[in-house]
Amino acid sequence: MLVKLFRIGFVTALSAATACGQAPPPPAATPGAESQGTADKGANTATAGKGAEDAAQGADKGGAPRGAAEGDGERIAVAGGAGRGANDDNPGSGFPVRTVAPAEAGTWTGGNEVDTGEGAKSPVPVTAADPSWGSPKAPVTIVAFSDLECPFCARASGTLAELAKIYGKDQLRIVWKNFPLPFHKNARPAAEAAMAVFKQKGAPWFWAYHDALFAGRIDPQVIDGSLPRGITRKTVDATLASGEIGKKIDEDIELGKKIGVTGTPAFFINGVFLSGAQPIDKFRAIVDEQIAAGRKATASGTAPEKVYATLSAKNYQKPEDRPGFAGSAAAAEDTKTVWRVPVDGSPVRGKNTALVTLVMFTDFQCPFCVKVTPTLEQLARDYGDKLRIVYKNNPLPFHKDAEPAAELALEARAQKGDAGFWKAHDLLFAANGKLAPEDLEGIAKNLGLDLKKASDAIEKKKYKDRIEQDQDLADDVQASGTPHFFINGRRLVGAQPIEKFKALIDEEITKSEALVKKGTPAAKLYDTIIKDGKTTVLEKVKAIPAFTKDNPTRGPANAKVTVQIFSDFECPFCKRVEPTLTELEAAFPGKIRFVWRNKPLPFHKNAMPAALAAMEAYKQKGNDGFWKMHGAFFQDQTQLDRAGIERTATALGLDVQKVLAAVDGQTHKALIDADIKAGEDVGITGTPAFVINGYLVSGAQPLAKFKKVVNLALKEAK
């Protein structure tokens, strides 16, 4: 029965599979781009001299070769120490259990054209010797440096497959480069076998075999057992005997090192660097920008087959010039910035008179948080009373067991004080990601907790407000990835080697001792140090053109908060955010009015027809008619063509002929254009975007982000 109680309420809504943690604030909006924008996840997106501000924020770029934070991917080395990258102690642990069967052609069939030779002129050269999918005349080429034993590469391969479906072979080409990491013992043999398949049967079968290997953990039996029918270990060895494939893999590795690849996966999108298994919107923002650039290039006379070499030469940055590259000025400056990260009642290990306070934002299900735990324990032993460690919750939305674990830890604190919390903390991390209901029940028993109270805390999300408070603070200090640390306010990101921590701690001890000598009470040291620290302040947009009676609304007209939704019925991120908006409405009953503002993006062919149809539904049946059509469109985005619109209009009891006439005659286009212009006037170029009492929120943000802005708006409205 208790296990059943623990199960209740355990399923937290998974938001988009974002790159596991480490990521910067969203990059500047890209014209015409959908933007998930999850206040965080992304990394190292630098476009032609611009760059997304850093990962897991600041100069802690998502893929910077400076240590692992969740989502980084896997690294060859950690600057300042002999780190080996993510999961290096348990290679392949990120993969599911698998079955072995010969590879079958699937996702990647078709579109496997050979490069014409122009791609070799790029700083990220592409040749016929590289497995590829898509046309060499496509305006965008993604070159992927990958490792067939890397779980982050497996995750990213699904994203690439989805991009292939979205854009098609005439707009997007995907090219494979081998980058087997030295601590993955099966990666090089897998790469050799995959290239042998490519040599014997061509690109479609290379991609089929690639998918088969990425389906789970690999070992020699999997490598051989997944070979396509007609290829055997004997034929693979015969192909390898010439040494040609080994040379090609070595050349890929050397190229990667030359252009700044330090871990996997790593991507160059028309030369723009993107590191790590990032969420699809990070790719799409760059791809959409580059499609526009490619069209401009061809319009000005560049031959389509020369677009890749031309744009990649323009966009490519040397590694040392990329924001956040180890040793760059941007990376160095970040550790100097002091952020205002208050203790604010959080669990503490150590005295308030400590010379140094280390605040950590972490997630009990994050493998990198697990990895760094022994480092923190060693620091506590080495520094004793000079160091205080403060715990902040940041359970990532794609870790379904992280929030229940956080609830349990906070309940342990409620029942047994800070000592109980830290014991729970240690047991939860010792579980190494095994945090299913029965695992948490065992931990609760081990802690000697009142089990009914513990299960109730999880079921009812008793500490949800406290967790969201920590997440709001993480947002304020741009700490979206885990683990994320502030040492007397100075940022350090990822499971860094202990020397990285000690370097900052020792500097701060010297500074604190000087302050004490000058008369600062030890108990007030930390507050003194961070009182003028940096924090992110929400800014209001300039006055947005007003909505009118022609804009559909939901909620009371006299609500204190108005949320204007700039959206596109064909945008997957707009669909993703809809349940969040429903939750937001439920969290603030009677206090929010939603206003629909149309923003169909030009590269979504069905977005404008759907918008025209929805506005006709509004004309015929008011708000009720609009929101019903809105719900139907987002429920199934494959039904946005003319036939789908006709079916939906019929099901909703609308005058179908008038709906179709409104679509064909673009009856409501002036209203839609007015919404588009209103958004552009305040800098909205992607979807979804929201203006909440003047505050701009971009992307399919988590509920906590919306609640934070709504609470601020309510406070101001009083």
Secondary structure, DSSP 8 states (H G I E B T S, - for coil): -HHHHHHTT----------SS---S--S--TT-B----SS-----EETTEE--BTTTBT--TT-SS---TTS-EES-BTTBB---TTTTSTTTTS-----------TT-S-B----SGGGGSSS---TTS-EEB-TTSSEEEEEEE-TT-HHHHHHHHHHHHHHHHH-TTTEEEEEEE---TT-TTHHHHHHHHHHHHHHH-HHHHHHHHHHHTTS---HHHHHHTS-TT--HHHHHHHHTTSHHHHHHHHHHHHHHHTT--EESEEEETTEEEESS--HHHHHHHHHHHHHHHHHHHHTT--GGGHHHHHHHHH---GGGSTT-TTSHHHHHHTT-BB----TT--EES-TT-SEEEEEEE-TT-HHHHHHHHHHHHHHHHHGGGEEEEEEE---TT-TTHHHHHHHHHHHHHHHHHHHHHHHHHHHHHTTT--SHHHHHHHHHHHT--HHHHHHHHHTTTTHHHHHHHHHHHHHTT--SSSEEEETTEEEESS--HHHHHHHHHHHHHHHHHHHHTT--GGGHHHHHHTT-B-----B-S------TTS-EES-TT-SEEEEEEE-TT-HHHHHHHHHHHHHHHHSTTTEEEEEEE---TT-TTHHHHHHHHHHHHHHHHHHHHHHHHHHHHH-TT--SHHHHHHHHHHTT--HHHHHHHHHTTTTHHHHHHHHHHHHHTT--SBSEEEETTEEEESS--HHHHHHHHHHHHHHH-
